[in-house]
């Protein structure tokens, strides 16, 4: 039993994960709870961009981490006339660095520069930076995620020496980096890191990408490829190279996300027969031959342009559970295109659970049929396309939503500037009142409705009847708050 109890405590505390307030409370329970909590609190201590934390928190973190510098490193700093008084004199009770599993490199000098008077010389900055990260990489023996900040790519000192690649990087499973780092970094990573499952590229692509291509090719278990970068030099050639490198992983690759644009030729998508999620960002405008692509295991699809999306949906094998269409910024969207996509969805996606789709004036019948046929639907979001200041007929939406036969529907969101009649909203809420399950319901209203006394009275009646639970910030935002239909 003495061995079982700590194991149970460990499982409970792990479930808290990012609930930092509760985790900090766990530190104070007793020694055992403290020892179990510390590794969880510190596993992602360097997995945040320094700008996302306050300056005070950054300083505190760096001061603690610098206490783990070896005596040899401290002597080197002293020899170069670097004042170490900013480092805590008392060594922490725990060796926090060994718990760190994720690192996003950041400009450590930017954080600590105010600790020195007079300012550090360029050579001193280089020494501090190299010793700090050499210590981090040496002590993080179970590193799983590495993010290489774009800011470090423009440092004048040699970044290859800045990061001394050790065997501890052989366990790396996630890498996020800018494409504009020194090619030698990619080549060095390719020698050590062959078990990366998730690779995300940021920044502009460049002329010489051979090191990056090599890194992609040598992986053994690549499952996620995410491109968050911008279009740079020799774009078409770059896409061809990336595509050919990824084809080597056609049996393991399950997720391809082009957050802004896809960086591989569309005509090779057909090669990834095990693909489960696909994202075609708002700059993926050239959709030629997408209608030929067959993705039999696709579960999730996110697109911004409608060209040949109907055909892509038809070429799946009925496993799609999530479809998100975001195109509110497009100007020349034809209603017929959206309607045909909706028809393709309810004819080919019986397991659909999550749908996000733009509203068009003539979508009534098609969307109504979808809500009847897709009885596994859990979440639906309907939004009016820009400009949002043009009021849309909310009564139509309420009539469509009332057709849903899904007993699993948990969440409805209607975004945009909608005009509802009091009668239609009252009828809709009365229908929901008869259901025997809870529902999260959120909608945006036209400003005129927000000030309508009759409208306010109807909503208040449902609140008083415990049908609606509202969490308003203030009266003016009353109708923009969250509505939960209670059991």
C-alpha positions as CSV (number, residue, x, y, z in Angstrom):
1,X,0.0,0.0,0.0
2,X,2.9,2.4,0.8
3,X,4.0,2.0,-2.9
4,X,0.5,2.3,-4.3
5,X,-0.4,5.5,-2.6
6,X,2.4,7.7,-4.2
7,X,1.5,6.2,-7.6
8,X,-2.1,7.2,-7.1
9,X,-1.1,10.7,-6.0
10,X,1.1,11.0,-9.0
11,X,-1.7,10.1,-11.4
12,X,-4.0,12.6,-9.7
13,X,-1.4,15.4,-9.8
14,X,-0.6,14.7,-13.5
15,X,-4.3,15.2,-14.4
16,X,-3.9,18.8,-13.1
17,X,-1.3,19.5,-15.8
18,X,-1.7,23.3,-16.6
19,X,-3.8,24.2,-13.6
20,X,-1.0,26.1,-12.0
21,X,-2.9,27.5,-9.1
22,X,-3.9,24.1,-7.9
23,X,-0.4,22.7,-8.5
24,X,1.2,25.4,-6.4
25,X,-1.2,24.5,-3.6
26,X,-0.1,20.9,-3.9
27,X,3.5,22.0,-3.2
28,X,2.4,22.9,0.3
29,X,0.6,19.7,1.3
30,X,3.6,17.6,2.4
31,X,7.0,16.4,1.1
32,X,5.6,13.7,-1.0
33,X,3.2,15.9,-2.8
34,X,5.9,18.5,-3.3
35,X,8.2,16.0,-4.9
36,X,5.5,14.8,-7.2
37,X,4.4,18.3,-8.2
38,X,7.8,19.9,-8.9
39,X,8.5,17.8,-12.1
40,X,5.1,18.8,-13.5
41,X,5.6,22.5,-12.8
42,X,9.0,22.6,-14.3
43,X,8.7,20.3,-17.3
44,X,7.6,23.3,-19.5
45,X,9.4,26.1,-17.7
46,X,11.3,27.0,-20.9
47,X,8.5,26.1,-23.3
48,X,7.2,29.7,-23.5
49,X,8.4,32.7,-25.5
50,X,10.0,35.1,-23.1
51,X,7.5,37.8,-24.2
52,X,4.6,35.8,-23.0
53,X,5.8,36.1,-19.4
54,X,6.3,39.3,-17.4
55,X,9.8,40.7,-17.2
56,X,9.9,40.0,-13.4
57,X,9.0,36.3,-14.0
58,X,11.7,36.0,-16.7
59,X,14.3,37.5,-14.4
60,X,13.4,35.2,-11.5
61,X,13.5,32.1,-13.8
62,X,16.9,33.0,-15.2
63,X,18.3,33.8,-11.8
64,X,17.3,30.3,-10.6
65,X,18.6,28.5,-13.7
66,X,22.0,30.3,-13.5
67,X,22.5,28.8,-10.1
68,X,23.1,25.4,-11.8
69,X,26.1,26.7,-13.8
70,X,29.1,24.5,-13.2
71,X,32.1,26.0,-11.3
72,X,34.0,25.9,-14.5
73,X,31.4,28.0,-16.3
74,X,31.2,30.5,-13.4
75,X,35.0,30.9,-13.4
76,X,34.9,31.5,-17.1
77,X,32.4,34.3,-16.6
78,X,34.4,35.8,-13.8
79,X,37.6,35.7,-15.9
80,X,35.7,37.7,-18.5
81,X,34.8,40.3,-15.9
82,X,31.1,39.4,-15.8
83,X,29.6,40.2,-12.5
84,X,27.7,37.2,-11.0
85,X,26.0,39.0,-8.2
86,X,22.7,38.7,-10.1
87,X,22.8,34.9,-9.5
88,X,21.2,33.5,-6.4
89,X,23.7,32.5,-3.8
90,X,21.6,29.7,-2.3
91,X,21.3,26.7,-4.5
92,X,17.6,25.6,-4.9
93,X,16.4,22.4,-3.1
94,X,15.6,20.7,-6.4
95,X,17.6,20.4,-9.6
96,X,14.8,22.0,-11.6
97,X,16.6,21.8,-15.0
98,X,16.6,18.0,-15.1
99,X,12.8,18.0,-15.2
100,X,12.6,20.3,-18.2
101,X,11.3,18.4,-21.3
102,X,10.5,21.4,-23.6
103,X,12.7,24.3,-24.6
104,X,11.9,27.3,-26.8
105,X,15.2,29.1,-27.1
106,X,15.0,32.8,-26.4
107,X,17.3,35.8,-26.1
108,X,18.6,35.4,-22.6
109,X,20.7,38.6,-22.8
110,X,17.6,40.6,-23.5
111,X,16.1,39.3,-20.2
112,X,19.1,39.9,-18.0
113,X,20.8,43.0,-19.6
114,X,19.3,45.3,-17.0
115,X,21.2,43.3,-14.3
116,X,24.5,44.7,-15.4
117,X,26.1,48.1,-14.9
118,X,28.0,49.0,-17.1
119,X,26.3,47.2,-20.0
120,X,27.9,43.9,-21.2
121,X,30.2,43.9,-24.2
122,X,29.3,41.8,-27.3
123,X,31.9,39.2,-26.3
124,X,30.5,39.0,-22.8
125,X,27.0,38.5,-24.1
126,X,28.2,35.7,-26.4
127,X,29.9,33.9,-23.5
128,X,26.9,34.2,-21.2
129,X,24.6,32.9,-23.9
130,X,26.8,30.0,-24.8
131,X,27.4,28.9,-21.2
132,X,23.7,29.2,-20.3
133,X,22.4,27.1,-23.2
134,X,25.3,24.6,-23.0
135,X,24.2,24.0,-19.4
136,X,20.5,23.7,-20.4
137,X,21.2,21.2,-23.2
138,X,23.6,19.2,-21.1
139,X,21.2,18.8,-18.1
140,X,17.9,18.3,-20.0
141,X,18.5,14.6,-20.5
142,X,14.8,13.8,-21.4
143,X,14.2,16.7,-23.8
144,X,11.1,16.0,-26.0
145,X,10.3,19.4,-27.6
146,X,12.7,21.9,-29.0
147,X,11.7,25.3,-30.4
148,X,14.4,27.4,-32.1
149,X,13.5,31.1,-31.8
150,X,13.7,33.2,-35.0
151,X,15.5,36.0,-33.0
152,X,18.6,33.9,-32.4
153,X,19.0,33.4,-36.1
154,X,20.2,37.0,-36.5
155,X,22.8,36.9,-33.8
156,X,26.2,37.8,-35.1
157,X,28.1,35.1,-33.3
158,X,28.1,31.5,-34.6
159,X,24.9,29.8,-33.6
160,X,26.3,26.4,-34.5
161,X,28.6,26.6,-31.5
162,X,25.9,28.3,-29.5
163,X,24.0,25.0,-29.4
164,X,26.2,22.0,-28.6
165,X,24.2,19.1,-29.8
166,X,24.4,16.2,-27.5
167,X,22.9,12.7,-27.4
168,X,20.1,13.9,-25.2
169,X,18.5,15.4,-28.3
170,X,18.1,11.8,-29.7
171,X,14.8,11.6,-27.8
172,X,13.4,14.7,-29.4
173,X,9.9,14.1,-30.7
174,X,8.8,17.7,-31.5
175,X,10.8,20.4,-33.3
176,X,9.5,23.9,-34.1
177,X,12.0,26.2,-35.8
178,X,12.4,29.0,-38.3
179,X,13.6,28.0,-41.7
180,X,16.2,30.8,-41.7
181,X,18.7,29.2,-39.3
182,X,22.2,28.1,-40.3
183,X,22.1,25.1,-42.6
184,X,24.6,23.4,-40.3
185,X,22.1,23.3,-37.5
186,X,19.8,21.3,-39.7
187,X,22.6,18.9,-40.7
188,X,23.7,18.5,-37.1
189,X,20.1,17.8,-36.0
190,X,19.7,15.2,-38.8
191,X,22.7,13.3,-37.4
192,X,21.1,13.0,-34.0
193,X,17.3,13.5,-34.2
194,X,15.7,10.7,-36.2
195,X,12.6,10.1,-34.0
196,X,10.8,13.4,-34.6
197,X,7.1,12.9,-34.8
198,X,6.0,16.5,-35.1
199,X,7.8,19.1,-37.2
200,X,6.7,22.7,-37.6
201,X,8.4,25.3,-39.8
202,X,8.1,29.0,-39.4
203,X,9.5,32.1,-41.2
204,X,10.4,32.6,-44.8
205,X,11.8,29.8,-46.9
206,X,15.3,30.4,-48.3
207,X,17.3,29.4,-51.3
208,X,19.4,26.8,-49.7
209,X,17.2,24.2,-47.9
210,X,19.3,21.1,-48.3
211,X,19.9,20.8,-44.6
212,X,16.2,21.0,-43.9
213,X,15.4,18.4,-46.6
214,X,18.0,16.1,-45.0
215,X,16.4,16.5,-41.6
216,X,13.0,15.6,-43.0
217,X,14.3,12.6,-44.9
218,X,16.1,10.9,-42.1
219,X,13.1,10.8,-39.7
220,X,11.7,7.3,-38.9
221,X,8.3,8.2,-37.3
222,X,7.2,11.5,-38.8
223,X,3.4,11.9,-38.2
224,X,2.8,15.7,-38.1
225,X,4.0,18.2,-40.6
226,X,3.0,21.8,-40.0
227,X,3.9,24.8,-42.2
228,X,3.4,28.2,-40.6
229,X,5.9,29.9,-42.9
230,X,5.8,32.6,-45.5
231,X,6.4,32.5,-49.2
232,X,10.1,33.2,-49.9
233,X,12.7,32.6,-52.6
234,X,12.2,30.1,-55.4
235,X,8.9,29.0,-53.8
236,X,7.9,26.5,-56.4
237,X,11.2,24.7,-56.3
238,X,11.1,24.7,-52.4
239,X,7.6,23.2,-52.5
240,X,8.7,20.4,-54.8
241,X,11.7,19.6,-52.6
242,X,9.6,19.5,-49.4
243,X,7.0,17.4,-51.2
244,X,9.5,14.8,-52.3
245,X,11.1,14.6,-48.8
246,X,7.7,14.1,-47.2
247,X,6.7,11.3,-49.7
248,X,9.3,9.2,-48.0
249,X,7.0,9.3,-45.0
250,X,3.7,8.5,-46.8
251,X,3.0,5.5,-44.6
252,X,3.5,7.3,-41.2
253,X,2.4,10.9,-42.0
254,X,-1.1,11.4,-40.6
255,X,-1.3,15.2,-40.3
256,X,-0.5,17.9,-42.8
257,X,-1.3,21.5,-41.8
258,X,-0.6,24.5,-44.0
259,X,-1.7,27.2,-41.5
260,X,-1.1,30.0,-44.0
261,X,-0.4,28.0,-47.2
262,X,0.4,24.5,-48.2
263,X,4.1,24.1,-49.0
264,X,3.8,20.9,-51.1
265,X,2.3,20.4,-54.6
266,X,-1.4,19.5,-54.3
267,X,-1.0,16.7,-56.8
268,X,1.1,14.6,-54.3
269,X,-1.5,14.7,-51.5
270,X,-2.9,11.5,-53.0
271,X,0.3,9.7,-51.8
272,X,-0.6,10.2,-48.1
273,X,-3.1,7.4,-47.8
274,X,-3.0,7.4,-44.0
275,X,-3.7,11.1,-43.7
276,X,-6.1,11.9,-40.9
277,X,-6.1,15.7,-40.8
278,X,-5.6,18.3,-43.5
279,X,-5.4,22.1,-43.3
280,X,-5.3,24.3,-46.4
281,X,-4.7,27.9,-45.2
282,X,-6.1,31.1,-46.6
283,X,-3.1,31.6,-49.0
284,X,-3.5,28.1,-50.5
285,X,-5.4,29.5,-53.5
286,X,-4.2,27.2,-56.3
287,X,-6.4,24.1,-56.0
288,X,-5.9,22.6,-59.4
289,X,-6.4,18.8,-59.4
290,X,-7.6,18.7,-55.8
291,X,-10.7,16.8,-57.2
292,X,-8.4,13.9,-58.0
293,X,-7.1,13.5,-54.4
294,X,-8.5,10.5,-52.5
295,X,-7.9,10.5,-48.7
296,X,-9.7,7.4,-47.4
297,X,-8.8,7.9,-43.7
298,X,-9.4,11.6,-43.4
299,X,-11.0,12.6,-40.1
300,X,-10.6,16.4,-40.1
301,X,-10.6,19.0,-42.9
302,X,-10.0,22.8,-42.6
303,X,-10.1,25.0,-45.7
304,X,-10.4,28.6,-46.6
305,X,-11.2,28.4,-50.3
306,X,-14.0,26.4,-51.9
307,X,-12.5,25.3,-55.2
308,X,-12.9,21.5,-55.6
309,X,-13.6,21.0,-51.9
310,X,-16.9,19.3,-52.7
311,X,-15.0,16.7,-54.8
312,X,-12.4,16.2,-52.0
313,X,-15.2,15.5,-49.5
314,X,-16.8,13.0,-51.9
315,X,-13.4,11.2,-52.3
316,X,-13.2,10.4,-48.6
317,X,-14.6,7.2,-47.2
318,X,-17.2,8.5,-44.7
319,X,-14.8,8.9,-41.8
320,X,-14.8,12.7,-41.7
321,X,-15.7,14.0,-38.2
322,X,-14.6,17.6,-38.4
323,X,-15.1,20.1,-41.3
324,X,-14.2,23.8,-40.9
325,X,-14.7,26.2,-43.7
326,X,-13.3,29.7,-43.0
327,X,-13.7,32.1,-45.8
328,X,-15.3,35.3,-44.3
329,X,-12.6,37.4,-46.0
330,X,-13.4,36.1,-49.5
331,X,-15.3,38.5,-51.7
332,X,-16.7,36.5,-54.6
333,X,-18.1,33.4,-52.8
334,X,-21.0,31.9,-54.7
335,X,-23.9,30.6,-52.7
336,X,-24.3,27.6,-55.0
337,X,-20.7,26.5,-54.2
338,X,-21.4,26.4,-50.4
339,X,-24.7,24.7,-50.9
340,X,-23.1,22.0,-53.0
341,X,-20.4,21.4,-50.3
342,X,-23.2,21.1,-47.7
343,X,-24.9,18.5,-49.8
344,X,-21.7,16.6,-50.3
345,X,-21.1,16.7,-46.5
346,X,-24.5,15.1,-45.5
347,X,-24.2,12.6,-48.3
348,X,-20.7,11.5,-47.5
349,X,-20.0,12.2,-43.8
350,X,-22.4,10.3,-41.6
351,X,-20.0,10.4,-38.7
352,X,-19.7,14.2,-38.7
353,X,-19.3,15.7,-35.2
354,X,-18.0,19.2,-35.7
355,X,-19.0,21.7,-38.5
356,X,-18.1,25.3,-39.1
357,X,-19.6,26.9,-42.2
358,X,-20.4,30.3,-43.6
359,X,-24.0,31.5,-44.0
360,X,-25.5,32.3,-47.4
361,X,-29.1,33.4,-48.1
362,X,-30.2,30.2,-49.9
363,X,-28.6,27.6,-47.7
364,X,-31.8,26.9,-45.8
365,X,-32.8,23.5,-47.3
366,X,-29.3,22.1,-47.7
367,X,-28.3,22.9,-44.1
368,X,-31.6,21.7,-42.8
369,X,-31.1,18.3,-44.6
370,X,-27.6,18.1,-43.1
371,X,-28.9,18.6,-39.6
372,X,-31.4,15.7,-40.2
373,X,-28.9,13.3,-41.8
374,X,-25.8,14.0,-39.6
375,X,-27.2,12.7,-36.3
376,X,-23.8,12.4,-34.7
377,X,-23.3,16.2,-34.8
378,X,-22.0,17.6,-31.5
379,X,-20.9,21.2,-32.4
380,X,-22.0,23.6,-35.2
381,X,-20.8,27.1,-35.9
382,X,-22.5,29.3,-38.5
383,X,-21.0,32.7,-39.2
384,X,-22.0,35.5,-41.5
385,X,-19.3,36.5,-43.9
386,X,-17.7,40.0,-43.8
387,X,-18.8,42.8,-43.6
388,X,-20.3,41.9,-40.2
389,X,-22.0,45.2,-39.9
390,X,-24.7,44.0,-42.4
391,X,-27.5,42.4,-40.5
392,X,-28.4,38.9,-41.4
393,X,-31.8,37.1,-40.9
394,X,-31.4,35.2,-37.7
395,X,-34.9,33.7,-37.9
396,X,-33.8,31.6,-40.8
397,X,-30.9,30.2,-38.8
398,X,-33.2,29.4,-35.8
399,X,-35.6,27.6,-38.1
400,X,-32.8,25.5,-39.6
401,X,-31.3,24.6,-36.2
402,X,-34.6,23.4,-34.9
403,X,-34.4,20.6,-37.5
404,X,-31.5,18.9,-35.8
405,X,-32.1,15.3,-34.9
406,X,-28.7,14.8,-33.2
407,X,-29.1,13.9,-29.5
408,X,-25.4,14.6,-29.1
409,X,-25.5,18.3,-30.0
410,X,-23.8,20.1,-27.2
411,X,-22.7,23.4,-28.7
412,X,-24.2,26.0,-31.1
413,X,-22.5,29.2,-32.1
414,X,-24.0,31.8,-34.4
415,X,-21.4,34.5,-35.2
416,X,-21.9,37.8,-37.0
417,X,-24.5,40.6,-36.9
418,X,-27.9,38.8,-36.7
419,X,-31.4,40.2,-36.5
420,X,-33.9,38.0,-34.6
421,X,-37.6,38.5,-34.2
422,X,-38.8,38.1,-30.6
423,X,-41.4,35.4,-31.8
424,X,-38.8,33.2,-33.5
425,X,-36.3,33.3,-30.6
426,X,-39.0,32.6,-28.1
427,X,-40.2,29.6,-30.2
428,X,-36.7,28.3,-30.6
429,X,-35.9,28.5,-26.9
430,X,-39.2,26.8,-26.0
431,X,-38.2,23.9,-28.3
432,X,-34.9,23.6,-26.6
433,X,-36.6,23.7,-23.2
434,X,-38.3,20.4,-24.1
435,X,-35.0,18.6,-24.7
436,X,-33.6,16.5,-21.9
437,X,-29.9,17.4,-22.3
438,X,-27.8,20.5,-21.7
439,X,-26.6,22.7,-24.6
440,X,-24.1,25.6,-24.9
441,X,-25.7,28.3,-27.1
442,X,-23.9,31.4,-28.1
443,X,-25.0,34.0,-30.6
444,X,-24.2,37.6,-31.7
445,X,-27.0,40.1,-32.0
446,X,-27.6,43.3,-34.0
447,X,-27.1,46.3,-31.8
448,X,-30.8,47.3,-32.2
449,X,-31.9,44.0,-30.6
450,X,-29.5,44.6,-27.7
451,X,-31.5,47.7,-26.7
452,X,-34.9,46.2,-27.4
453,X,-36.9,46.1,-24.2
454,X,-39.2,43.3,-25.4
455,X,-36.3,41.2,-26.4
456,X,-34.7,41.7,-23.0
457,X,-37.9,40.7,-21.3
458,X,-38.2,37.4,-23.2
459,X,-34.6,36.4,-22.4
460,X,-35.1,37.3,-18.7
461,X,-38.2,35.1,-18.6
462,X,-36.1,32.1,-19.7
463,X,-33.5,33.0,-17.2
464,X,-36.1,33.1,-14.4
465,X,-37.4,29.7,-15.6
466,X,-33.9,28.3,-15.3
467,X,-33.8,27.5,-19.0
468,X,-31.0,29.9,-19.7
469,X,-28.0,30.5,-17.6
470,X,-26.3,33.7,-18.4
471,X,-22.9,35.1,-17.3
472,X,-23.1,38.8,-18.5
473,X,-20.2,41.1,-18.0
474,X,-22.6,44.1,-17.9
475,X,-26.0,45.0,-19.2
476,X,-24.8,46.4,-22.4
477,X,-23.1,43.1,-23.2
478,X,-26.0,41.0,-21.9
479,X,-26.9,39.5,-25.2
480,X,-23.3,38.9,-26.2
481,X,-22.7,36.6,-23.3
482,X,-22.8,32.8,-23.1
483,X,-26.1,31.1,-23.1
484,X,-26.4,27.6,-21.6
485,X,-29.6,25.7,-22.1
486,X,-30.1,23.8,-18.9
487,X,-31.6,20.4,-18.3
